[in-house]
């Protein structure tokens, strides 16, 4: 019963954040061409550009971008990368949350924030060929844009 109530609370918080347009994070670094696409709006990425639930983060050739989420998760993207933030719920008072992303192509350097440190099973990075569960604090994954092959370290 308590777990159901907590789940409902987290889903309500997620819906409220999405409805009010509260950013889940911000662009912290950019080099070259990068963009943040949220709904029908495409913004050229610059330091301070907000990232929202559902945002698609893209980098161009010879480009990179760094993003920090509200729970202090740090994601850095290499050239020709596309990642979508599908789910982000952060409830620090309950020491709970969820993060789910999709890496379509490119390179992601991931450093765990509070969600992964407190609830590692609640963080996922999906790729074209599988899902990466978080079991540590740092990893790098690359999805080849042509073959879809995934390598992680």
TIZAFI-285316 format. One record per atom (N, C-alpha, C): residue number from 1; residue in one letter; atom name; x, y, z. Coordinates in nm, 3 decimals, decimal comma. Layout:
TIZAFI-285316
[rec NUM "A" "CA" [X Y Z]]
...
This chain:
TIZAFI-285316
[rec 1 "X" "N" [0,082 -0,119 0,000]]
[rec 1 "X" "CA" [0,000 0,000 0,000]]
[rec 1 "X" "C" [0,087 0,126 0,000]]
[rec 2 "X" "N" [0,191 0,127 0,085]]
[rec 2 "X" "CA" [0,279 0,242 0,091]]
[rec 2 "X" "C" [0,352 0,260 -0,042]]
[rec 3 "X" "N" [0,394 0,148 -0,103]]
[rec 3 "X" "CA" [0,462 0,157 -0,232]]
[rec 3 "X" "C" [0,368 0,213 -0,339]]
[rec 4 "X" "N" [0,242 0,173 -0,338]]
[rec 4 "X" "CA" [0,144 0,226 -0,434]]
[rec 4 "X" "C" [0,125 0,376 -0,415]]
[rec 5 "X" "N" [0,118 0,419 -0,290]]
[rec 5 "X" "CA" [0,099 0,561 -0,262]]
[rec 5 "X" "C" [0,221 0,641 -0,307]]
[rec 6 "X" "N" [0,341 0,587 -0,284]]
[rec 6 "X" "CA" [0,463 0,655 -0,326]]
[rec 6 "X" "C" [0,470 0,662 -0,478]]
[rec 7 "X" "N" [0,434 0,554 -0,545]]
[rec 7 "X" "CA" [0,433 0,552 -0,691]]
[rec 7 "X" "C" [0,337 0,658 -0,745]]
[rec 8 "X" "N" [0,220 0,667 -0,686]]
[rec 8 "X" "CA" [0,121 0,767 -0,727]]
[rec 8 "X" "C" [0,175 0,908 -0,704]]
[rec 9 "X" "N" [0,240 0,929 -0,591]]
[rec 9 "X" "CA" [0,299 1,059 -0,561]]
[rec 9 "X" "C" [0,406 1,095 -0,664]]
[rec 10 "X" "N" [0,492 1,000 -0,699]]
[rec 10 "X" "CA" [0,597 1,026 -0,797]]
[rec 10 "X" "C" [0,538 1,056 -0,935]]
[rec 11 "X" "N" [0,438 0,981 -0,975]]
[rec 11 "X" "CA" [0,374 1,005 -1,105]]
[rec 11 "X" "C" [0,306 1,141 -1,107]]
[rec 12 "X" "N" [0,245 1,180 -0,996]]
[rec 12 "X" "CA" [0,182 1,312 -0,988]]
[rec 12 "X" "C" [0,286 1,423 -0,997]]
[rec 13 "X" "N" [0,399 1,403 -0,930]]
[rec 13 "X" "CA" [0,507 1,503 -0,936]]
[rec 13 "X" "C" [0,561 1,515 -1,078]]
[rec 14 "X" "N" [0,575 1,402 -1,146]]
[rec 14 "X" "CA" [0,624 1,403 -1,283]]
[rec 14 "X" "C" [0,527 1,476 -1,374]]
[rec 15 "X" "N" [0,399 1,449 -1,360]]
[rec 15 "X" "CA" [0,298 1,516 -1,442]]
[rec 15 "X" "C" [0,295 1,666 -1,413]]
[rec 16 "X" "N" [0,308 1,703 -1,286]]
[rec 16 "X" "CA" [0,307 1,845 -1,250]]
[rec 16 "X" "C" [0,427 1,917 -1,308]]
[rec 17 "X" "N" [0,544 1,855 -1,301]]
[rec 17 "X" "CA" [0,665 1,918 -1,356]]
[rec 17 "X" "C" [0,653 1,936 -1,506]]
[rec 18 "X" "N" [0,599 1,836 -1,573]]
[rec 18 "X" "CA" [0,583 1,845 -1,718]]
[rec 18 "X" "C" [0,480 1,952 -1,754]]
[rec 19 "X" "N" [0,370 1,956 -1,680]]
[rec 19 "X" "CA" [0,263 2,051 -1,710]]
[rec 19 "X" "C" [0,305 2,195 -1,685]]
[rec 20 "X" "N" [0,389 2,217 -1,584]]
[rec 20 "X" "CA" [0,429 2,354 -1,553]]
[rec 20 "X" "C" [0,553 2,397 -1,629]]
[rec 21 "X" "N" [0,612 2,309 -1,702]]
[rec 21 "X" "CA" [0,730 2,344 -1,778]]
[rec 21 "X" "C" [0,854 2,361 -1,692]]
[rec 22 "X" "N" [0,855 2,302 -1,573]]
[rec 22 "X" "CA" [0,971 2,311 -1,485]]
[rec 22 "X" "C" [1,085 2,231 -1,547]]
[rec 23 "X" "N" [1,200 2,295 -1,568]]
[rec 23 "X" "CA" [1,313 2,222 -1,625]]
[rec 23 "X" "C" [1,361 2,111 -1,532]]
[rec 24 "X" "N" [1,407 2,002 -1,592]]
[rec 24 "X" "CA" [1,466 1,893 -1,514]]
[rec 24 "X" "C" [1,617 1,905 -1,511]]
[rec 25 "X" "N" [1,670 1,999 -1,590]]
[rec 25 "X" "CA" [1,813 2,021 -1,594]]
[rec 25 "X" "C" [1,846 2,134 -1,689]]
[rec 26 "X" "N" [1,976 2,155 -1,707]]
[rec 26 "X" "CA" [2,023 2,265 -1,792]]
[rec 26 "X" "C" [2,149 2,225 -1,867]]
[rec 27 "X" "N" [2,166 2,284 -1,983]]
[rec 27 "X" "CA" [2,289 2,267 -2,059]]
[rec 27 "X" "C" [2,399 2,342 -1,982]]
[rec 28 "X" "N" [2,511 2,274 -1,961]]
[rec 28 "X" "CA" [2,622 2,335 -1,886]]
[rec 28 "X" "C" [2,741 2,368 -1,975]]
[rec 29 "X" "N" [2,759 2,291 -2,085]]
[rec 29 "X" "CA" [2,869 2,318 -2,177]]
[rec 29 "X" "C" [2,823 2,288 -2,320]]
[rec 30 "X" "N" [2,877 2,361 -2,415]]
[rec 30 "X" "CA" [2,848 2,336 -2,557]]
[rec 30 "X" "C" [2,972 2,371 -2,637]]
[rec 31 "X" "N" [3,003 2,287 -2,733]]
[rec 31 "X" "CA" [3,108 2,315 -2,829]]
[rec 31 "X" "C" [3,056 2,275 -2,966]]
[rec 32 "X" "N" [3,058 2,364 -3,061]]
[rec 32 "X" "CA" [3,007 2,334 -3,195]]
[rec 32 "X" "C" [2,856 2,350 -3,200]]
[rec 33 "X" "N" [2,793 2,267 -3,283]]
[rec 33 "X" "CA" [2,648 2,276 -3,304]]
[rec 33 "X" "C" [2,575 2,173 -3,219]]
[rec 34 "X" "N" [2,479 2,222 -3,141]]
[rec 34 "X" "CA" [2,397 2,133 -3,058]]
[rec 34 "X" "C" [2,260 2,197 -3,043]]
[rec 35 "X" "N" [2,160 2,113 -3,017]]
[rec 35 "X" "CA" [2,024 2,165 -3,000]]
[rec 35 "X" "C" [1,948 2,084 -2,897]]
[rec 36 "X" "N" [1,847 2,151 -2,842]]
[rec 36 "X" "CA" [1,753 2,089 -2,748]]
[rec 36 "X" "C" [1,615 2,103 -2,810]]
[rec 37 "X" "N" [1,551 1,990 -2,838]]
[rec 37 "X" "CA" [1,418 1,990 -2,899]]
[rec 37 "X" "C" [1,319 1,944 -2,793]]
[rec 38 "X" "N" [1,223 2,031 -2,764]]
[rec 38 "X" "CA" [1,119 1,998 -2,666]]
[rec 38 "X" "C" [0,985 2,024 -2,733]]
[rec 39 "X" "N" [0,909 1,917 -2,756]]
[rec 39 "X" "CA" [0,784 1,931 -2,828]]
[rec 39 "X" "C" [0,812 1,980 -2,968]]
[rec 40 "X" "N" [0,745 2,087 -3,009]]
[rec 40 "X" "CA" [0,764 2,143 -3,143]]
[rec 40 "X" "C" [0,871 2,252 -3,144]]
[rec 41 "X" "N" [0,933 2,280 -3,029]]
[rec 41 "X" "CA" [1,029 2,389 -3,020]]
[rec 41 "X" "C" [1,173 2,336 -3,024]]
[rec 42 "X" "N" [1,252 2,390 -3,118]]
[rec 42 "X" "CA" [1,393 2,357 -3,128]]
[rec 42 "X" "C" [1,474 2,479 -3,088]]
[rec 43 "X" "N" [1,565 2,460 -2,991]]
[rec 43 "X" "CA" [1,651 2,569 -2,946]]
[rec 43 "X" "C" [1,796 2,533 -2,974]]
[rec 44 "X" "N" [1,872 2,627 -3,024]]
[rec 44 "X" "CA" [2,016 2,608 -3,033]]
[rec 44 "X" "C" [2,067 2,601 -2,890]]
[rec 45 "X" "N" [2,142 2,497 -2,859]]
[rec 45 "X" "CA" [2,190 2,479 -2,722]]
[rec 45 "X" "C" [2,295 2,583 -2,688]]
[rec 46 "X" "N" [2,279 2,639 -2,571]]
[rec 46 "X" "CA" [2,376 2,733 -2,514]]
[rec 46 "X" "C" [2,379 2,707 -2,364]]
[rec 47 "X" "N" [2,483 2,751 -2,299]]
[rec 47 "X" "CA" [2,490 2,734 -2,154]]
[rec 47 "X" "C" [2,365 2,796 -2,093]]
[rec 48 "X" "N" [2,295 2,719 -2,011]]
[rec 48 "X" "CA" [2,173 2,767 -1,946]]
[rec 48 "X" "C" [2,045 2,726 -2,016]]
[rec 49 "X" "N" [2,053 2,667 -2,137]]
[rec 49 "X" "CA" [1,931 2,622 -2,205]]
[rec 49 "X" "C" [1,863 2,516 -2,119]]
[rec 50 "X" "N" [1,734 2,531 -2,091]]
[rec 50 "X" "CA" [1,665 2,431 -2,007]]
[rec 50 "X" "C" [1,642 2,300 -2,081]]
[rec 51 "X" "N" [1,645 2,192 -2,004]]
[rec 51 "X" "CA" [1,611 2,058 -2,052]]
[rec 51 "X" "C" [1,484 2,017 -1,979]]
[rec 52 "X" "N" [1,386 1,969 -2,054]]
[rec 52 "X" "CA" [1,258 1,929 -1,996]]
[rec 52 "X" "C" [1,235 1,780 -2,017]]
[rec 53 "X" "N" [1,139 1,727 -1,946]]
[rec 53 "X" "CA" [1,095 1,591 -1,969]]
[rec 53 "X" "C" [1,053 1,580 -2,115]]
[rec 54 "X" "N" [1,104 1,480 -2,186]]
[rec 54 "X" "CA" [1,073 1,462 -2,327]]
[rec 54 "X" "C" [1,168 1,531 -2,422]]
[rec 55 "X" "N" [1,261 1,612 -2,369]]
[rec 55 "X" "CA" [1,356 1,681 -2,456]]
[rec 55 "X" "C" [1,445 1,582 -2,530]]
[rec 56 "X" "N" [1,475 1,618 -2,656]]
[rec 56 "X" "CA" [1,571 1,544 -2,738]]
[rec 56 "X" "C" [1,695 1,630 -2,745]]
[rec 57 "X" "N" [1,809 1,573 -2,707]]
[rec 57 "X" "CA" [1,936 1,645 -2,704]]
[rec 57 "X" "C" [2,020 1,594 -2,821]]
[rec 58 "X" "N" [2,065 1,687 -2,908]]
[rec 58 "X" "CA" [2,139 1,648 -3,029]]
[rec 58 "X" "C" [2,266 1,729 -3,043]]
[rec 59 "X" "N" [2,371 1,661 -3,088]]
[rec 59 "X" "CA" [2,495 1,729 -3,122]]
[rec 59 "X" "C" [2,527 1,702 -3,268]]
[rec 60 "X" "N" [2,595 1,796 -3,331]]
[rec 60 "X" "CA" [2,637 1,782 -3,470]]
[rec 60 "X" "C" [2,777 1,723 -3,478]]
[rec 61 "X" "N" [2,827 1,716 -3,601]]
[rec 61 "X" "CA" [2,963 1,667 -3,624]]
[rec 61 "X" "C" [3,063 1,758 -3,552]]
[rec 62 "X" "N" [3,167 1,700 -3,497]]
[rec 62 "X" "CA" [3,272 1,774 -3,426]]
[rec 62 "X" "C" [3,214 1,865 -3,317]]
[rec 63 "X" "N" [3,109 1,819 -3,250]]
[rec 63 "X" "CA" [3,041 1,897 -3,146]]
[rec 63 "X" "C" [3,027 1,815 -3,019]]
[rec 64 "X" "N" [3,002 1,885 -2,910]]
[rec 64 "X" "CA" [2,977 1,818 -2,783]]
[rec 64 "X" "C" [2,885 1,905 -2,698]]
[rec 65 "X" "N" [2,825 1,842 -2,598]]
[rec 65 "X" "CA" [2,735 1,914 -2,508]]
[rec 65 "X" "C" [2,736 1,843 -2,373]]
[rec 66 "X" "N" [2,728 1,920 -2,266]]
[rec 66 "X" "CA" [2,717 1,865 -2,131]]
[rec 66 "X" "C" [2,590 1,916 -2,066]]
[rec 67 "X" "N" [2,519 1,826 -1,996]]
[rec 67 "X" "CA" [2,392 1,858 -1,931]]
[rec 67 "X" "C" [2,399 1,809 -1,787]]
[rec 68 "X" "N" [2,347 1,890 -1,695]]
[rec 68 "X" "CA" [2,334 1,848 -1,556]]
[rec 68 "X" "C" [2,186 1,850 -1,520]]
[rec 69 "X" "N" [2,138 1,737 -1,465]]
[rec 69 "X" "CA" [1,998 1,727 -1,424]]
[rec 69 "X" "C" [1,983 1,770 -1,278]]
[rec 70 "X" "N" [1,860 1,790 -1,234]]
[rec 70 "X" "CA" [1,832 1,841 -1,099]]
[rec 70 "X" "C" [1,889 1,753 -0,988]]
[rec 71 "X" "N" [1,905 1,624 -1,012]]
[rec 71 "X" "CA" [1,960 1,535 -0,909]]
[rec 71 "X" "C" [2,113 1,528 -0,916]]
[rec 72 "X" "N" [2,174 1,615 -0,998]]
[rec 72 "X" "CA" [2,319 1,624 -1,019]]
[rec 72 "X" "C" [2,373 1,513 -1,110]]
[rec 73 "X" "N" [2,286 1,443 -1,182]]
[rec 73 "X" "CA" [2,333 1,354 -1,289]]
[rec 73 "X" "C" [2,401 1,440 -1,394]]
[rec 74 "X" "N" [2,516 1,396 -1,441]]
[rec 74 "X" "CA" [2,589 1,467 -1,545]]
[rec 74 "X" "C" [2,597 1,377 -1,668]]
[rec 75 "X" "N" [2,553 1,429 -1,782]]
[rec 75 "X" "CA" [2,560 1,357 -1,907]]
[rec 75 "X" "C" [2,636 1,444 -2,007]]
[rec 76 "X" "N" [2,738 1,385 -2,068]]
[rec 76 "X" "CA" [2,816 1,454 -2,170]]
[rec 76 "X" "C" [2,801 1,378 -2,300]]
[rec 77 "X" "N" [2,781 1,452 -2,409]]
[rec 77 "X" "CA" [2,754 1,392 -2,540]]
[rec 77 "X" "C" [2,865 1,428 -2,637]]
[rec 78 "X" "N" [2,910 1,328 -2,713]]
[rec 78 "X" "CA" [3,009 1,350 -2,817]]
[rec 78 "X" "C" [2,942 1,388 -2,948]]
[rec 79 "X" "N" [3,019 1,389 -3,057]]
[rec 79 "X" "CA" [2,966 1,427 -3,188]]
[rec 79 "X" "C" [2,854 1,334 -3,235]]
[rec 80 "X" "N" [2,763 1,391 -3,312]]
[rec 80 "X" "CA" [2,654 1,316 -3,377]]
[rec 80 "X" "C" [2,576 1,228 -3,279]]
[rec 81 "X" "N" [2,540 1,285 -3,167]]
[rec 81 "X" "CA" [2,467 1,211 -3,063]]
[rec 81 "X" "C" [2,322 1,259 -3,057]]
[rec 82 "X" "N" [2,232 1,164 -3,028]]
[rec 82 "X" "CA" [2,092 1,197 -3,003]]
[rec 82 "X" "C" [2,042 1,116 -2,885]]
[rec 83 "X" "N" [1,995 1,186 -2,782]]
[rec 83 "X" "CA" [1,943 1,123 -2,661]]
[rec 83 "X" "C" [1,811 1,189 -2,625]]
[rec 84 "X" "N" [1,713 1,108 -2,586]]
[rec 84 "X" "CA" [1,582 1,157 -2,544]]
[rec 84 "X" "C" [1,563 1,125 -2,395]]
[rec 85 "X" "N" [1,515 1,224 -2,320]]
[rec 85 "X" "CA" [1,483 1,204 -2,179]]
[rec 85 "X" "C" [1,336 1,163 -2,170]]
[rec 86 "X" "N" [1,312 1,034 -2,147]]
[rec 86 "X" "CA" [1,175 0,981 -2,145]]
[rec 86 "X" "C" [1,108 0,994 -2,009]]
[rec 87 "X" "N" [1,187 0,984 -1,903]]
[rec 87 "X" "CA" [1,128 0,989 -1,769]]
[rec 87 "X" "C" [1,229 1,051 -1,673]]
[rec 88 "X" "N" [1,180 1,143 -1,592]]
[rec 88 "X" "CA" [1,262 1,201 -1,486]]
[rec 88 "X" "C" [1,170 1,239 -1,372]]
[rec 89 "X" "N" [1,187 1,174 -1,261]]
[rec 89 "X" "CA" [1,115 1,206 -1,138]]
[rec 89 "X" "C" [1,219 1,211 -1,028]]
[rec 90 "X" "N" [1,222 1,321 -0,956]]
[rec 90 "X" "CA" [1,319 1,335 -0,849]]
[rec 90 "X" "C" [1,247 1,380 -0,723]]
[rec 91 "X" "N" [1,249 1,294 -0,622]]
[rec 91 "X" "CA" [1,184 1,322 -0,495]]
[rec 91 "X" "C" [1,289 1,310 -0,384]]
[rec 92 "X" "N" [1,368 1,416 -0,364]]
[rec 92 "X" "CA" [1,479 1,407 -0,268]]
[rec 92 "X" "C" [1,434 1,381 -0,124]]
[rec 93 "X" "N" [1,320 1,434 -0,084]]
[rec 93 "X" "CA" [1,274 1,412 0,053]]
[rec 93 "X" "C" [1,244 1,265 0,079]]
[rec 94 "X" "N" [1,200 1,194 -0,024]]
[rec 94 "X" "CA" [1,171 1,051 -0,011]]
[rec 94 "X" "C" [1,291 0,965 -0,051]]
[rec 95 "X" "N" [1,400 1,032 -0,090]]
[rec 95 "X" "CA" [1,520 0,962 -0,139]]
[rec 95 "X" "C" [1,482 0,864 -0,250]]
[rec 96 "X" "N" [1,404 0,916 -0,346]]
[rec 96 "X" "CA" [1,354 0,831 -0,453]]
[rec 96 "X" "C" [1,352 0,910 -0,584]]
[rec 97 "X" "N" [1,335 0,838 -0,691]]
[rec 97 "X" "CA" [1,323 0,899 -0,822]]
[rec 97 "X" "C" [1,339 0,797 -0,932]]
[rec 98 "X" "N" [1,325 0,845 -1,057]]
[rec 98 "X" "CA" [1,339 0,760 -1,175]]
[rec 98 "X" "C" [1,400 0,843 -1,288]]
[rec 99 "X" "N" [1,486 0,778 -1,366]]
[rec 99 "X" "CA" [1,544 0,840 -1,483]]
[rec 99 "X" "C" [1,550 0,735 -1,593]]
[rec 100 "X" "N" [1,492 0,768 -1,708]]
[rec 100 "X" "CA" [1,496 0,678 -1,822]]
[rec 100 "X" "C" [1,525 0,762 -1,947]]
[rec 101 "X" "N" [1,626 0,719 -2,022]]
[rec 101 "X" "CA" [1,664 0,788 -2,144]]
[rec 101 "X" "C" [1,678 0,689 -2,258]]
[rec 102 "X" "N" [1,678 0,743 -2,382]]
[rec 102 "X" "CA" [1,701 0,662 -2,503]]
[rec 102 "X" "C" [1,817 0,723 -2,579]]
[rec 103 "X" "N" [1,923 0,647 -2,598]]
[rec 103 "X" "CA" [2,037 0,691 -2,677]]
[rec 103 "X" "C" [2,023 0,629 -2,815]]
[rec 104 "X" "N" [1,985 0,710 -2,914]]
[rec 104 "X" "CA" [1,962 0,662 -3,050]]
[rec 104 "X" "C" [2,093 0,643 -3,125]]
[rec 105 "X" "N" [2,187 0,736 -3,102]]
[rec 105 "X" "CA" [2,317 0,727 -3,169]]
[rec 105 "X" "C" [2,416 0,815 -3,096]]
[rec 106 "X" "N" [2,544 0,788 -3,117]]
[rec 106 "X" "CA" [2,648 0,872 -3,061]]
[rec 106 "X" "C" [2,708 0,821 -2,932]]
[rec 107 "X" "N" [2,770 0,912 -2,858]]
[rec 107 "X" "CA" [2,844 0,877 -2,737]]
[rec 107 "X" "C" [2,789 0,951 -2,616]]
[rec 108 "X" "N" [2,769 0,875 -2,510]]
[rec 108 "X" "CA" [2,722 0,930 -2,383]]
[rec 108 "X" "C" [2,822 0,895 -2,274]]
[rec 109 "X" "N" [2,868 0,997 -2,202]]
[rec 109 "X" "CA" [2,950 0,979 -2,083]]
[rec 109 "X" "C" [2,858 1,014 -1,966]]
[rec 110 "X" "N" [2,827 0,916 -1,881]]
[rec 110 "X" "CA" [2,727 0,930 -1,776]]
[rec 110 "X" "C" [2,794 0,925 -1,639]]
[rec 111 "X" "N" [2,762 1,023 -1,553]]
[rec 111 "X" "CA" [2,808 1,023 -1,414]]
[rec 111 "X" "C" [2,683 1,030 -1,327]]
[rec 112 "X" "N" [2,668 0,934 -1,238]]
[rec 112 "X" "CA" [2,548 0,920 -1,156]]
[rec 112 "X" "C" [2,521 1,040 -1,067]]
[rec 113 "X" "N" [2,391 1,071 -1,057]]
[rec 113 "X" "CA" [2,343 1,170 -0,961]]
[rec 113 "X" "C" [2,276 1,098 -0,845]]
[rec 114 "X" "N" [2,196 1,171 -0,772]]
[rec 114 "X" "CA" [2,133 1,118 -0,651]]
[rec 114 "X" "C" [2,041 1,000 -0,679]]
[rec 115 "X" "N" [1,966 1,005 -0,790]]
[rec 115 "X" "CA" [1,873 0,895 -0,819]]
[rec 115 "X" "C" [1,948 0,763 -0,831]]
[rec 116 "X" "N" [2,054 0,760 -0,910]]
[rec 116 "X" "CA" [2,129 0,636 -0,930]]
[rec 116 "X" "C" [2,203 0,592 -0,805]]
[rec 117 "X" "N" [2,248 0,688 -0,725]]
[rec 117 "X" "CA" [2,317 0,651 -0,601]]
[rec 117 "X" "C" [2,219 0,590 -0,501]]
[rec 118 "X" "N" [2,095 0,642 -0,497]]
[rec 118 "X" "CA" [1,998 0,594 -0,400]]
[rec 118 "X" "C" [1,914 0,477 -0,451]]
[rec 119 "X" "N" [1,882 0,477 -0,578]]
[rec 119 "X" "CA" [1,796 0,375 -0,639]]
[rec 119 "X" "C" [1,851 0,336 -0,776]]
[rec 120 "X" "N" [1,964 0,265 -0,781]]
[rec 120 "X" "CA" [2,026 0,233 -0,910]]
[rec 120 "X" "C" [1,933 0,157 -1,006]]
[rec 121 "X" "N" [1,842 0,078 -0,953]]
[rec 121 "X" "CA" [1,749 0,004 -1,040]]
[rec 121 "X" "C" [1,648 0,095 -1,109]]
[rec 122 "X" "N" [1,637 0,220 -1,066]]
[rec 122 "X" "CA" [1,541 0,314 -1,123]]
[rec 122 "X" "C" [1,600 0,400 -1,235]]
[rec 123 "X" "N" [1,721 0,367 -1,279]]
[rec 123 "X" "CA" [1,786 0,443 -1,386]]
[rec 123 "X" "C" [1,815 0,350 -1,502]]
[rec 124 "X" "N" [1,774 0,393 -1,623]]
[rec 124 "X" "CA" [1,796 0,313 -1,743]]
[rec 124 "X" "C" [1,840 0,402 -1,858]]
[rec 125 "X" "N" [1,929 0,347 -1,939]]
[rec 125 "X" "CA" [1,966 0,408 -2,066]]
[rec 125 "X" "C" [1,937 0,303 -2,172]]
[rec 126 "X" "N" [1,834 0,330 -2,253]]
[rec 126 "X" "CA" [1,799 0,235 -2,359]]
[rec 126 "X" "C" [1,875 0,270 -2,485]]
[rec 127 "X" "N" [1,915 0,167 -2,558]]
[rec 127 "X" "CA" [1,984 0,183 -2,686]]
[rec 127 "X" "C" [1,905 0,104 -2,790]]
[rec 128 "X" "N" [1,941 0,115 -2,917]]
[rec 128 "X" "CA" [1,867 0,039 -3,020]]
[rec 128 "X" "C" [1,872 -0,112 -2,999]]
[rec 129 "X" "N" [1,971 -0,161 -2,926]]
[rec 129 "X" "CA" [1,984 -0,307 -2,911]]
[rec 129 "X" "C" [1,966 -0,358 -2,768]]
[rec 130 "X" "N" [1,939 -0,270 -2,672]]
[rec 130 "X" "CA" [1,922 -0,318 -2,536]]
[rec 130 "X" "C" [1,911 -0,204 -2,437]]
[rec 131 "X" "N" [1,910 -0,240 -2,309]]
[rec 131 "X" "CA" [1,897 -0,143 -2,200]]
[rec 131 "X" "C" [2,016 -0,158 -2,107]]
[rec 132 "X" "N" [2,072 -0,044 -2,069]]
[rec 132 "X" "CA" [2,182 -0,042 -1,973]]
[rec 132 "X" "C" [2,124 -0,006 -1,838]]
[rec 133 "X" "N" [2,145 -0,095 -1,741]]
[rec 133 "X" "CA" [2,107 -0,066 -1,603]]
[rec 133 "X" "C" [2,227 -0,007 -1,532]]
[rec 134 "X" "N" [2,204 0,084 -1,442]]
[rec 134 "X" "CA" [2,313 0,152 -1,374]]
[rec 134 "X" "C" [2,355 0,070 -1,253]]
[rec 135 "X" "N" [2,483 0,031 -1,251]]
[rec 135 "X" "CA" [2,536 -0,048 -1,139]]
[rec 135 "X" "C" [2,658 0,017 -1,078]]
[rec 136 "X" "N" [2,692 0,134 -1,126]]
[rec 136 "X" "CA" [2,809 0,205 -1,074]]
[rec 136 "X" "C" [2,782 0,354 -1,081]]
[rec 137 "X" "N" [2,888 0,431 -1,075]]
[rec 137 "X" "CA" [2,870 0,574 -1,076]]
[rec 137 "X" "C" [2,908 0,640 -1,208]]
[rec 138 "X" "N" [2,974 0,566 -1,297]]
[rec 138 "X" "CA" [3,023 0,627 -1,420]]
[rec 138 "X" "C" [3,034 0,521 -1,529]]
[rec 139 "X" "N" [2,990 0,556 -1,650]]
[rec 139 "X" "CA" [3,014 0,469 -1,764]]
[rec 139 "X" "C" [3,010 0,552 -1,892]]
[rec 140 "X" "N" [3,062 0,493 -1,998]]
[rec 140 "X" "CA" [3,059 0,554 -2,130]]
[rec 140 "X" "C" [2,997 0,450 -2,223]]
[rec 141 "X" "N" [2,902 0,495 -2,307]]
[rec 141 "X" "CA" [2,838 0,406 -2,403]]
[rec 141 "X" "C" [2,839 0,475 -2,539]]
[rec 142 "X" "N" [2,860 0,396 -2,643]]
[rec 142 "X" "CA" [2,859 0,449 -2,779]]
[rec 142 "X" "C" [2,768 0,364 -2,865]]
[rec 143 "X" "N" [2,681 0,431 -2,941]]
[rec 143 "X" "CA" [2,592 0,364 -3,036]]
[rec 143 "X" "C" [2,635 0,409 -3,176]]
[rec 144 "X" "N" [2,679 0,314 -3,258]]
[rec 144 "X" "CA" [2,720 0,346 -3,394]]
[rec 144 "X" "C" [2,598 0,388 -3,475]]
[rec 145 "X" "N" [2,604 0,506 -3,539]]
[rec 145 "X" "CA" [2,490 0,561 -3,611]]
[rec 145 "X" "C" [2,452 0,477 -3,731]]
[rec 146 "X" "N" [2,547 0,404 -3,790]]
[rec 146 "X" "CA" [2,519 0,325 -3,910]]
[rec 146 "X" "C" [2,473 0,185 -3,875]]
[rec 147 "X" "N" [2,546 0,117 -3,788]]
[rec 147 "X" "CA" [2,517 -0,024 -3,759]]
[rec 147 "X" "C" [2,427 -0,043 -3,638]]
[rec 148 "X" "N" [2,421 0,057 -3,549]]
[rec 148 "X" "CA" [2,344 0,041 -3,426]]
[rec 148 "X" "C" [2,418 -0,040 -3,320]]
[rec 149 "X" "N" [2,542 -0,081 -3,350]]
[rec 149 "X" "CA" [2,623 -0,156 -3,254]]
[rec 149 "X" "C" [2,648 -0,072 -3,131]]
[rec 150 "X" "N" [2,643 -0,136 -3,013]]
[rec 150 "X" "CA" [2,661 -0,067 -2,888]]
[rec 150 "X" "C" [2,789 -0,117 -2,821]]
[rec 151 "X" "N" [2,870 -0,023 -2,773]]
[rec 151 "X" "CA" [2,985 -0,061 -2,691]]
[rec 151 "X" "C" [2,980 0,023 -2,565]]
[rec 152 "X" "N" [3,012 -0,038 -2,454]]
[rec 152 "X" "CA" [3,010 0,033 -2,324]]
[rec 152 "X" "C" [3,137 0,002 -2,249]]
[rec 153 "X" "N" [3,176 0,099 -2,167]]
[rec 153 "X" "CA" [3,292 0,080 -2,081]]
[rec 153 "X" "C" [3,274 0,159 -1,954]]
